[in-house]
Amino acid sequence: MSPSKTHRLRLLGACAFFVLPFAAGAADAAPAACPALLQKTFNRLQDDAPQNLCQYAGKVLLVVNTASYCGFTPQYEGLEKLYANYSAQGLVVLGFPSNDFGQQEPGKSKDIADFCFNTYGVKFPMFEKSVVSGKNANPLFLELAKAGGGAPRWNFYKYLIGRDGKLIDSYSSITAPDSGALVSDVKKALAQR
């Protein structure tokens, strides 16, 4: 091998030595960009595939506990419309079915998923049924309650989370997805970069 080729190979080896730690560091830094509130994994409702909430980092989130047989169940339609109207700007609605309040979500995942899609055309992300109130609440709802949003008092309680992963506000079940206050807060959150 000529001296110039040997010299080039040594330089390439040295470059690889310096580049690899930075590349590894960049991969390690990715989880740090995900707010602590979102560093959780839940199974998707439709197929039980694990979903890390970090995929929504940098988005505005509206987290809602849902139920199929509740007086507020028609809010699915408004939630889907809100999602459709603002998803291109960065809004994601996240639905968490729960049977915490009066046996209003007794079904299995497939039943719930079929009901949501076939009855209300729900396309926003939905996760497996879980507990959302009390000491056994899933980790996301426990943290939202501690952050000042309080625990859900009924189905279709809503939490608005900013792009920074911090709770902006919470809304009672009677607050419809198209209410002026909620839509105004969503627009303000979407405007934040």
DOMAR-516214 format. One line per 10 residues: number of its first residue (from 1); their letters; for each residue x, y, z of N, C-alpha, C, O. Coordinates in nm, 2 decimals, always signed. Example, Ala and Ser with C-alpha at 12.3 -4.5 7.8 and 13.67 -1.06 7.14 Angstrom:
<rs>
1 = as = +1.32 -0.57 +0.78 +1.23 -0.45 +0.78 +1.32 -0.33 +0.78 +1.42 -0.33 +0.85  +1.28 -0.22 +0.71 +1.37 -0.11 +0.71 +1.29 +0.00 +0.79 +1.34 +0.11 +0.80;
</rs>
This chain:
<rs>
1 = mspskthrlr = +0.09 -0.12 +0.00 +0.00 +0.00 +0.00 +0.09 +0.12 +0.00 +0.19 +0.13 +0.07  +0.05 +0.22 -0.08 +0.14 +0.34 -0.09 +0.12 +0.42 +0.04 +0.02 +0.41 +0.11  +0.22 +0.51 +0.07 +0.22 +0.59 +0.19 +0.09 +0.68 +0.19 +0.04 +0.70 +0.30  +0.05 +0.73 +0.08 -0.06 +0.82 +0.08 -0.19 +0.75 +0.11 -0.28 +0.81 +0.18  -0.20 +0.62 +0.06 -0.32 +0.55 +0.10 -0.32 +0.51 +0.25 -0.43 +0.52 +0.31  -0.21 +0.48 +0.30 -0.20 +0.45 +0.44 -0.23 +0.57 +0.53 -0.30 +0.56 +0.63  -0.18 +0.68 +0.48 -0.21 +0.81 +0.56 -0.36 +0.84 +0.55 -0.42 +0.88 +0.65  -0.43 +0.82 +0.44 -0.57 +0.84 +0.43 -0.65 +0.75 +0.52 -0.75 +0.79 +0.58  -0.61 +0.62 +0.52 -0.68 +0.52 +0.61 -0.67 +0.56 +0.75 -0.76 +0.55 +0.83  -0.55 +0.61 +0.79 -0.53 +0.65 +0.93 -0.62 +0.77 +0.96 -0.68 +0.78 +1.07;
11 = llgacaffvl = -0.63 +0.86 +0.87 -0.72 +0.98 +0.89 -0.86 +0.94 +0.90 -0.94 +0.99 +0.99  -0.90 +0.85 +0.81 -1.04 +0.80 +0.82 -1.07 +0.73 +0.96 -1.17 +0.75 +1.02  -0.97 +0.65 +1.00 -0.99 +0.58 +1.13 -1.00 +0.69 +1.24 -1.08 +0.67 +1.34  -0.92 +0.79 +1.24 -0.92 +0.90 +1.34 -1.06 +0.97 +1.33 -1.11 +1.00 +1.44  -1.10 +1.00 +1.21 -1.23 +1.06 +1.20 -1.35 +0.98 +1.26 -1.43 +1.03 +1.33  -1.34 +0.85 +1.23 -1.44 +0.76 +1.28 -1.44 +0.76 +1.44 -1.54 +0.75 +1.50  -1.32 +0.76 +1.49 -1.30 +0.77 +1.64 -1.37 +0.89 +1.70 -1.44 +0.88 +1.80  -1.36 +1.00 +1.63 -1.42 +1.13 +1.68 -1.57 +1.14 +1.65 -1.64 +1.20 +1.72  -1.61 +1.08 +1.53 -1.75 +1.10 +1.49 -1.84 +1.00 +1.57 -1.95 +1.04 +1.61  -1.79 +0.88 +1.59 -1.88 +0.78 +1.66 -1.93 +0.83 +1.79 -2.05 +0.81 +1.82;
21 = pfaagaadaa = -1.85 +0.88 +1.88 -1.90 +0.93 +2.01 -2.01 +1.03 +1.99 -2.11 +1.03 +2.07  -1.99 +1.12 +1.90 -2.09 +1.23 +1.88 -2.22 +1.17 +1.83 -2.33 +1.21 +1.87  -2.21 +1.07 +1.74 -2.33 +1.01 +1.68 -2.40 +0.93 +1.79 -2.52 +0.94 +1.80  -2.33 +0.86 +1.88 -2.39 +0.79 +1.99 -2.45 +0.89 +2.08 -2.56 +0.87 +2.13  -2.39 +1.00 +2.11 -2.44 +1.10 +2.20 -2.57 +1.16 +2.14 -2.66 +1.19 +2.22  -2.58 +1.18 +2.01 -2.70 +1.23 +1.95 -2.81 +1.14 +1.97 -2.93 +1.18 +2.00  -2.79 +1.01 +1.96 -2.90 +0.91 +1.98 -2.94 +0.91 +2.13 -3.06 +0.90 +2.16  -2.84 +0.92 +2.22 -2.87 +0.93 +2.36 -2.95 +1.06 +2.40 -3.03 +1.05 +2.49  -2.93 +1.16 +2.32 -2.99 +1.29 +2.35 -3.14 +1.29 +2.31 -3.21 +1.37 +2.37  -3.18 +1.21 +2.22 -3.32 +1.21 +2.17 -3.42 +1.19 +2.29 -3.51 +1.27 +2.29;
31 = paacpallqk = -3.40 +1.10 +2.38 -3.49 +1.09 +2.49 -3.50 +1.21 +2.58 -3.61 +1.24 +2.63  -3.39 +1.29 +2.59 -3.39 +1.41 +2.67 -3.48 +1.51 +2.61 -3.53 +1.60 +2.68  -3.50 +1.51 +2.47 -3.59 +1.61 +2.41 -3.73 +1.57 +2.43 -3.82 +1.66 +2.41  -3.76 +1.46 +2.49 -3.90 +1.42 +2.52 -3.93 +1.46 +2.66 -3.86 +1.42 +2.75  -4.03 +1.54 +2.68 -4.06 +1.59 +2.82 -4.10 +1.47 +2.91 -4.15 +1.36 +2.86  -4.07 +1.48 +3.04 -4.09 +1.37 +3.13 -4.23 +1.32 +3.13 -4.25 +1.20 +3.14  -4.33 +1.41 +3.11 -4.47 +1.37 +3.11 -4.50 +1.27 +3.01 -4.59 +1.19 +3.02  -4.43 +1.28 +2.89 -4.45 +1.19 +2.78 -4.37 +1.06 +2.78 -4.39 +0.98 +2.69  -4.28 +1.05 +2.87 -4.19 +0.93 +2.87 -4.26 +0.81 +2.93 -4.23 +0.76 +3.03  -4.37 +0.77 +2.85 -4.45 +0.66 +2.89 -4.49 +0.58 +2.77 -4.50 +0.63 +2.66;
41 = tfnrlqddap = -4.52 +0.45 +2.79 -4.56 +0.37 +2.68 -4.70 +0.31 +2.71 -4.72 +0.25 +2.82  -4.79 +0.31 +2.62 -4.92 +0.25 +2.63 -4.95 +0.17 +2.51 -4.90 +0.20 +2.40  -5.03 +0.07 +2.52 -5.07 -0.01 +2.40 -5.18 +0.06 +2.32 -5.27 +0.11 +2.38  -5.16 +0.06 +2.19 -5.27 +0.11 +2.10 -5.39 +0.03 +2.11 -5.39 -0.09 +2.12  -5.51 +0.10 +2.11 -5.64 +0.03 +2.13 -5.66 -0.07 +2.02 -5.71 -0.18 +2.05  -5.63 -0.04 +1.90 -5.67 -0.12 +1.78 -5.60 -0.25 +1.78 -5.66 -0.35 +1.73  -5.47 -0.25 +1.82 -5.39 -0.38 +1.79 -5.30 -0.41 +1.91 -5.22 -0.50 +1.89  -5.31 -0.34 +2.02 -5.22 -0.36 +2.14 -5.07 -0.34 +2.11 -4.99 -0.38 +2.19  -5.04 -0.27 +2.00 -4.90 -0.24 +1.97 -4.85 -0.13 +2.07 -4.92 -0.03 +2.08  -4.74 -0.15 +2.13 -4.69 -0.05 +2.23 -4.65 +0.08 +2.16 -4.59 +0.08 +2.05;
51 = qnlcqyagkv = -4.70 +0.19 +2.22 -4.67 +0.32 +2.16 -4.61 +0.41 +2.27 -4.67 +0.43 +2.37  -4.49 +0.46 +2.23 -4.43 +0.56 +2.32 -4.48 +0.69 +2.30 -4.49 +0.74 +2.19  -4.53 +0.76 +2.40 -4.59 +0.89 +2.39 -4.48 +1.00 +2.35 -4.52 +1.11 +2.31  -4.35 +0.97 +2.35 -4.25 +1.06 +2.30 -4.27 +1.09 +2.15 -4.22 +1.19 +2.11  -4.34 +1.00 +2.08 -4.36 +1.03 +1.94 -4.44 +1.16 +1.92 -4.45 +1.22 +1.81  -4.51 +1.21 +2.03 -4.59 +1.33 +2.02 -4.52 +1.45 +2.08 -4.58 +1.56 +2.10  -4.39 +1.44 +2.12 -4.31 +1.55 +2.17 -4.31 +1.66 +2.07 -4.30 +1.64 +1.95  -4.33 +1.79 +2.12 -4.34 +1.90 +2.03 -4.48 +1.93 +1.98 -4.50 +2.03 +1.91  -4.57 +1.85 +2.01 -4.71 +1.87 +1.96 -4.79 +1.92 +2.08 -4.75 +1.92 +2.19  -4.91 +1.98 +2.05 -5.00 +2.02 +2.15 -5.10 +1.90 +2.16 -5.15 +1.85 +2.07;
61 = llvvntasyc = -5.12 +1.86 +2.29 -5.20 +1.74 +2.31 -5.32 +1.77 +2.39 -5.32 +1.85 +2.49  -5.43 +1.70 +2.35 -5.55 +1.71 +2.43 -5.58 +1.56 +2.47 -5.62 +1.48 +2.39  -5.56 +1.54 +2.60 -5.57 +1.40 +2.66 -5.71 +1.39 +2.72 -5.75 +1.48 +2.80  -5.78 +1.29 +2.68 -5.92 +1.27 +2.72 -5.95 +1.13 +2.77 -5.91 +1.03 +2.70  -6.01 +1.11 +2.88 -6.06 +0.98 +2.92 -6.20 +0.96 +2.86 -6.28 +1.05 +2.88  -6.22 +0.85 +2.80 -6.34 +0.83 +2.72 -6.42 +0.71 +2.77 -6.37 +0.62 +2.85  -6.54 +0.70 +2.72 -6.63 +0.58 +2.75 -6.74 +0.57 +2.64 -6.78 +0.67 +2.59  -6.77 +0.45 +2.61 -6.87 +0.43 +2.50 -7.01 +0.44 +2.54 -7.10 +0.47 +2.45  -7.05 +0.43 +2.67 -7.19 +0.43 +2.71 -7.21 +0.54 +2.82 -7.25 +0.51 +2.93  -7.18 +0.66 +2.78 -7.19 +0.78 +2.87 -7.27 +0.89 +2.80 -7.28 +0.89 +2.68;
71 = gftpqyegle = -7.33 +0.97 +2.88 -7.41 +1.08 +2.83 -7.32 +1.18 +2.75 -7.37 +1.25 +2.66  -7.19 +1.17 +2.77 -7.09 +1.26 +2.70 -7.03 +1.19 +2.58 -6.95 +1.25 +2.51  -7.06 +1.06 +2.56 -7.00 +0.99 +2.45 -7.01 +1.06 +2.31 -6.92 +1.05 +2.23  -7.12 +1.14 +2.28 -7.12 +1.21 +2.15 -7.01 +1.31 +2.14 -6.99 +1.36 +2.03  -6.94 +1.34 +2.25 -6.82 +1.43 +2.23 -6.71 +1.37 +2.14 -6.63 +1.44 +2.09  -6.72 +1.24 +2.12 -6.62 +1.18 +2.03 -6.63 +1.25 +1.89 -6.52 +1.28 +1.83  -6.75 +1.28 +1.85 -6.76 +1.35 +1.72 -6.69 +1.49 +1.72 -6.62 +1.52 +1.63  -6.71 +1.56 +1.83 -6.64 +1.69 +1.84 -6.49 +1.68 +1.86 -6.42 +1.76 +1.80  -6.45 +1.58 +1.93 -6.30 +1.56 +1.94 -6.24 +1.52 +1.81 -6.13 +1.57 +1.78  -6.31 +1.44 +1.73 -6.25 +1.40 +1.60 -6.25 +1.53 +1.51 -6.16 +1.54 +1.43;
81 = klyanysaqg = -6.35 +1.61 +1.52 -6.36 +1.73 +1.43 -6.24 +1.83 +1.47 -6.18 +1.89 +1.39  -6.22 +1.84 +1.61 -6.11 +1.93 +1.66 -5.98 +1.88 +1.60 -5.89 +1.95 +1.56  -5.96 +1.74 +1.61 -5.84 +1.68 +1.57 -5.82 +1.70 +1.42 -5.71 +1.74 +1.37  -5.93 +1.68 +1.34 -5.92 +1.70 +1.19 -5.89 +1.85 +1.16 -5.81 +1.87 +1.06  -5.94 +1.94 +1.23 -5.93 +2.08 +1.20 -5.79 +2.14 +1.23 -5.74 +2.23 +1.17  -5.72 +2.08 +1.34 -5.60 +2.14 +1.39 -5.48 +2.04 +1.39 -5.37 +2.08 +1.43  -5.50 +1.92 +1.34 -5.38 +1.83 +1.34 -5.27 +1.87 +1.25 -5.15 +1.85 +1.28  -5.30 +1.94 +1.14 -5.19 +1.99 +1.05 -5.11 +2.10 +1.12 -4.99 +2.12 +1.08  -5.17 +2.16 +1.22 -5.09 +2.27 +1.29 -5.02 +2.21 +1.41 -4.95 +2.28 +1.48  -5.04 +2.08 +1.44 -4.97 +2.02 +1.55 -5.05 +1.97 +1.67 -5.00 +1.93 +1.77;
91 = lvvlgfpsnd = -5.19 +1.97 +1.66 -5.27 +1.92 +1.77 -5.29 +1.76 +1.75 -5.31 +1.71 +1.64  -5.28 +1.69 +1.86 -5.31 +1.55 +1.87 -5.40 +1.53 +1.98 -5.37 +1.57 +2.10  -5.51 +1.46 +1.96 -5.60 +1.42 +2.06 -5.57 +1.28 +2.10 -5.55 +1.19 +2.01  -5.55 +1.25 +2.23 -5.52 +1.12 +2.27 -5.63 +1.07 +2.36 -5.66 +1.13 +2.46  -5.70 +0.96 +2.32 -5.81 +0.90 +2.39 -5.77 +0.78 +2.48 -5.70 +0.69 +2.43  -5.82 +0.78 +2.60 -5.79 +0.67 +2.70 -5.92 +0.62 +2.75 -5.97 +0.68 +2.85  -5.97 +0.52 +2.69 -6.10 +0.46 +2.75 -6.08 +0.41 +2.89 -5.97 +0.36 +2.93  -6.18 +0.43 +2.97 -6.18 +0.39 +3.11 -6.32 +0.35 +3.15 -6.42 +0.39 +3.10  -6.32 +0.25 +3.24 -6.44 +0.20 +3.30 -6.46 +0.25 +3.45 -6.52 +0.18 +3.53  -6.39 +0.36 +3.48 -6.39 +0.41 +3.62 -6.52 +0.46 +3.67 -6.55 +0.46 +3.79;
101 = fgqqepgksk = -6.61 +0.50 +3.58 -6.73 +0.57 +3.62 -6.86 +0.50 +3.58 -6.90 +0.52 +3.46  -6.92 +0.43 +3.66 -7.05 +0.37 +3.64 -7.05 +0.26 +3.53 -7.16 +0.25 +3.46  -6.95 +0.18 +3.52 -6.95 +0.07 +3.42 -6.99 +0.12 +3.28 -7.08 +0.05 +3.21  -6.94 +0.23 +3.23 -6.97 +0.29 +3.10 -6.88 +0.25 +2.99 -6.89 +0.29 +2.88  -6.78 +0.17 +3.03 -6.69 +0.12 +2.92 -6.65 -0.03 +2.96 -6.54 -0.06 +2.99  -6.75 -0.12 +2.95 -6.73 -0.26 +2.99 -6.66 -0.34 +2.88 -6.61 -0.45 +2.91  -6.65 -0.29 +2.76 -6.60 -0.38 +2.65 -6.45 -0.40 +2.64 -6.38 -0.34 +2.72  -6.42 -0.49 +2.56 -6.27 -0.52 +2.53 -6.22 -0.43 +2.43 -6.30 -0.35 +2.36  -6.09 -0.42 +2.41 -6.03 -0.33 +2.32 -6.09 -0.33 +2.18 -6.12 -0.22 +2.12  -6.11 -0.45 +2.12 -6.16 -0.45 +1.98 -6.30 -0.39 +1.97 -6.34 -0.32 +1.88;
111 = diadfcfnty = -6.38 -0.42 +2.08 -6.52 -0.37 +2.08 -6.52 -0.22 +2.09 -6.59 -0.15 +2.02  -6.43 -0.16 +2.17 -6.42 -0.02 +2.19 -6.37 +0.05 +2.06 -6.43 +0.15 +2.02  -6.27 -0.01 +2.00 -6.21 +0.04 +1.88 -6.31 +0.04 +1.77 -6.33 +0.14 +1.69  -6.39 -0.07 +1.75 -6.49 -0.08 +1.65 -6.60 +0.03 +1.67 -6.65 +0.09 +1.58  -6.64 +0.04 +1.80 -6.75 +0.14 +1.83 -6.70 +0.28 +1.80 -6.78 +0.36 +1.73  -6.58 +0.32 +1.84 -6.53 +0.45 +1.81 -6.52 +0.48 +1.67 -6.56 +0.59 +1.62  -6.47 +0.39 +1.59 -6.45 +0.42 +1.45 -6.59 +0.41 +1.37 -6.62 +0.50 +1.29  -6.66 +0.31 +1.40 -6.79 +0.29 +1.32 -6.90 +0.38 +1.36 -6.98 +0.42 +1.27  -6.90 +0.43 +1.48 -7.01 +0.52 +1.53 -6.97 +0.67 +1.51 -7.05 +0.75 +1.47  -6.84 +0.70 +1.54 -6.80 +0.84 +1.54 -6.69 +0.87 +1.44 -6.65 +0.99 +1.43;
121 = gvkfpmfeks = -6.64 +0.77 +1.37 -6.53 +0.79 +1.27 -6.40 +0.84 +1.34 -6.32 +0.91 +1.28  -6.38 +0.79 +1.46 -6.26 +0.84 +1.53 -6.13 +0.79 +1.47 -6.11 +0.67 +1.44  -6.04 +0.88 +1.44 -5.91 +0.85 +1.38 -5.80 +0.90 +1.47 -5.68 +0.86 +1.44  -5.83 +0.98 +1.57 -5.72 +1.02 +1.66 -5.67 +0.90 +1.74 -5.74 +0.80 +1.76  -5.55 +0.91 +1.79 -5.49 +0.79 +1.86 -5.57 +0.76 +1.99 -5.60 +0.84 +2.07  -5.60 +0.63 +2.00 -5.67 +0.58 +2.12 -5.58 +0.46 +2.18 -5.51 +0.39 +2.11  -5.59 +0.45 +2.31 -5.50 +0.36 +2.38 -5.59 +0.26 +2.46 -5.71 +0.28 +2.48  -5.53 +0.15 +2.50 -5.61 +0.04 +2.57 -5.68 +0.10 +2.69 -5.63 +0.20 +2.75  -5.78 +0.03 +2.73 -5.86 +0.07 +2.85 -5.77 +0.07 +2.97 -5.69 -0.03 +2.99  -5.78 +0.17 +3.05 -5.70 +0.18 +3.18 -5.78 +0.25 +3.28 -5.88 +0.32 +3.26;
131 = vvsgknanpl = -5.72 +0.25 +3.40 -5.77 +0.33 +3.52 -5.72 +0.47 +3.50 -5.60 +0.49 +3.47  -5.80 +0.57 +3.52 -5.76 +0.71 +3.51 -5.78 +0.79 +3.64 -5.74 +0.91 +3.64  -5.83 +0.73 +3.74 -5.85 +0.81 +3.86 -5.81 +0.72 +3.98 -5.81 +0.60 +3.97  -5.78 +0.78 +4.09 -5.74 +0.71 +4.21 -5.59 +0.67 +4.21 -5.52 +0.70 +4.12  -5.55 +0.60 +4.31 -5.41 +0.56 +4.33 -5.37 +0.46 +4.22 -5.25 +0.45 +4.20  -5.46 +0.39 +4.16 -5.42 +0.29 +4.05 -5.43 +0.35 +3.91 -5.42 +0.28 +3.81  -5.44 +0.48 +3.90 -5.45 +0.54 +3.77 -5.33 +0.52 +3.69 -5.22 +0.50 +3.75  -5.34 +0.52 +3.56 -5.22 +0.50 +3.47 -5.13 +0.62 +3.50 -5.17 +0.72 +3.54  -5.00 +0.60 +3.47 -4.89 +0.70 +3.51 -4.92 +0.84 +3.45 -4.89 +0.94 +3.51  -4.97 +0.84 +3.33 -5.00 +0.97 +3.26 -5.10 +1.05 +3.34 -5.08 +1.17 +3.37;
141 = flelakaggg = -5.21 +0.98 +3.38 -5.32 +1.05 +3.45 -5.28 +1.09 +3.59 -5.32 +1.19 +3.65  -5.19 +1.00 +3.66 -5.14 +1.04 +3.79 -5.06 +1.17 +3.78 -5.07 +1.25 +3.86  -4.97 +1.18 +3.68 -4.89 +1.30 +3.67 -4.97 +1.42 +3.63 -4.94 +1.53 +3.68  -5.07 +1.40 +3.55 -5.16 +1.52 +3.51 -5.23 +1.57 +3.63 -5.25 +1.69 +3.65  -5.28 +1.48 +3.72 -5.35 +1.52 +3.84 -5.25 +1.59 +3.93 -5.29 +1.70 +3.99  -5.13 +1.54 +3.95 -5.03 +1.61 +4.03 -4.98 +1.74 +3.98 -4.95 +1.83 +4.05  -4.99 +1.76 +3.84 -4.94 +1.88 +3.78 -5.05 +1.99 +3.80 -5.02 +2.11 +3.76  -5.16 +1.96 +3.86 -5.26 +2.06 +3.89 -5.39 +2.05 +3.81 -5.48 +2.13 +3.82  -5.39 +1.94 +3.73 -5.52 +1.92 +3.65 -5.63 +1.85 +3.72 -5.74 +1.85 +3.68  -5.59 +1.79 +3.84 -5.69 +1.72 +3.92 -5.72 +1.59 +3.85 -5.69 +1.57 +3.73;
151 = aprwnfykyl = -5.78 +1.49 +3.92 -5.81 +1.36 +3.86 -5.95 +1.38 +3.79 -6.03 +1.46 +3.83  -5.97 +1.30 +3.69 -6.10 +1.31 +3.62 -6.21 +1.28 +3.72 -6.20 +1.19 +3.80  -6.32 +1.36 +3.71 -6.44 +1.33 +3.80 -6.54 +1.25 +3.73 -6.64 +1.20 +3.79  -6.53 +1.24 +3.59 -6.62 +1.17 +3.51 -6.55 +1.14 +3.37 -6.44 +1.19 +3.35  -6.62 +1.08 +3.29 -6.57 +1.05 +3.15 -6.56 +1.18 +3.07 -6.64 +1.28 +3.10  -6.47 +1.19 +2.98 -6.45 +1.30 +2.89 -6.40 +1.42 +2.96 -6.43 +1.54 +2.92  -6.32 +1.40 +3.06 -6.24 +1.51 +3.13 -6.12 +1.53 +3.04 -6.07 +1.44 +2.98  -6.08 +1.65 +3.02 -5.98 +1.69 +2.92 -5.86 +1.76 +2.98 -5.88 +1.84 +3.07  -5.74 +1.73 +2.93 -5.62 +1.80 +2.97 -5.55 +1.85 +2.85 -5.53 +1.78 +2.75  -5.52 +1.98 +2.85 -5.44 +2.04 +2.74 -5.30 +2.05 +2.78 -5.27 +2.11 +2.88;
161 = igrdgklids = -5.21 +2.00 +2.69 -5.07 +2.00 +2.72 -5.00 +2.07 +2.61 -5.02 +2.05 +2.49  -4.91 +2.16 +2.64 -4.84 +2.24 +2.55 -4.73 +2.17 +2.48 -4.69 +2.05 +2.51  -4.67 +2.23 +2.38 -4.56 +2.17 +2.30 -4.44 +2.14 +2.39 -4.36 +2.05 +2.35  -4.43 +2.21 +2.50 -4.32 +2.18 +2.59 -4.34 +2.06 +2.69 -4.26 +2.03 +2.77  -4.46 +2.00 +2.67 -4.49 +1.89 +2.76 -4.55 +1.92 +2.89 -4.55 +1.84 +2.98  -4.59 +2.05 +2.91 -4.64 +2.09 +3.04 -4.79 +2.12 +3.03 -4.84 +2.16 +2.93  -4.86 +2.09 +3.14 -5.00 +2.10 +3.14 -5.04 +2.25 +3.13 -4.98 +2.33 +3.21  -5.13 +2.28 +3.04 -5.18 +2.42 +3.03 -5.30 +2.44 +3.11 -5.31 +2.53 +3.19  -5.40 +2.34 +3.10 -5.52 +2.36 +3.17 -5.60 +2.22 +3.16 -5.56 +2.14 +3.08  -5.70 +2.21 +3.25 -5.79 +2.09 +3.24 -5.93 +2.14 +3.23 -5.96 +2.26 +3.27;
171 = yssitapdsg = -6.02 +2.06 +3.17 -6.16 +2.10 +3.14 -6.25 +1.99 +3.19 -6.22 +1.87 +3.17  -6.36 +2.03 +3.25 -6.46 +1.93 +3.30 -6.52 +1.86 +3.18 -6.51 +1.90 +3.06  -6.59 +1.75 +3.21 -6.67 +1.67 +3.11 -6.77 +1.76 +3.04 -6.80 +1.73 +2.92  -6.83 +1.86 +3.10 -6.93 +1.93 +3.04 -6.87 +2.03 +2.94 -6.95 +2.09 +2.86  -6.74 +2.05 +2.94 -6.68 +2.14 +2.84 -6.67 +2.06 +2.70 -6.60 +1.97 +2.69  -6.75 +2.11 +2.61 -6.76 +2.04 +2.48 -6.63 +2.07 +2.40 -6.57 +2.17 +2.42  -6.59 +1.98 +2.31 -6.47 +2.00 +2.23 -6.47 +2.13 +2.14 -6.37 +2.18 +2.11  -6.59 +2.17 +2.11 -6.60 +2.29 +2.03 -6.63 +2.42 +2.11 -6.67 +2.52 +2.06  -6.62 +2.41 +2.25 -6.65 +2.53 +2.33 -6.54 +2.64 +2.30 -6.43 +2.61 +2.27  -6.59 +2.76 +2.30 -6.50 +2.87 +2.27 -6.38 +2.88 +2.35 -6.27 +2.90 +2.30;
181 = alvsdvkkal = -6.39 +2.85 +2.48 -6.27 +2.86 +2.57 -6.17 +2.75 +2.54 -6.05 +2.78 +2.53  -6.21 +2.63 +2.51 -6.12 +2.52 +2.48 -6.06 +2.55 +2.34 -5.93 +2.53 +2.33  -6.13 +2.58 +2.24 -6.08 +2.61 +2.11 -5.98 +2.72 +2.11 -5.87 +2.72 +2.05  -6.01 +2.83 +2.19 -5.92 +2.94 +2.20 -5.79 +2.90 +2.27 -5.68 +2.94 +2.22  -5.80 +2.82 +2.37 -5.67 +2.77 +2.44 -5.59 +2.68 +2.34 -5.47 +2.69 +2.35  -5.66 +2.60 +2.27 -5.59 +2.51 +2.17 -5.51 +2.60 +2.07 -5.40 +2.58 +2.04  -5.58 +2.70 +2.02 -5.52 +2.79 +1.92 -5.40 +2.86 +1.97 -5.29 +2.88 +1.91  -5.41 +2.91 +2.10 -5.30 +2.98 +2.17 -5.18 +2.89 +2.18 -5.07 +2.92 +2.16  -5.21 +2.76 +2.22 -5.10 +2.66 +2.24 -5.04 +2.63 +2.11 -4.91 +2.61 +2.11  -5.11 +2.62 +2.00 -5.06 +2.59 +1.87 -4.97 +2.70 +1.82 -4.87 +2.68 +1.75;
191 = aqr = -5.00 +2.82 +1.86 -4.92 +2.94 +1.82 -4.78 +2.94 +1.88 -4.69 +3.01 +1.83  -4.77 +2.88 +2.00 -4.64 +2.88 +2.07 -4.54 +2.78 +2.00 -4.58 +2.67 +1.96  -4.42 +2.83 +1.98 -4.32 +2.75 +1.91 -4.20 +2.73 +2.00 -4.11 +2.66 +1.97;
</rs>
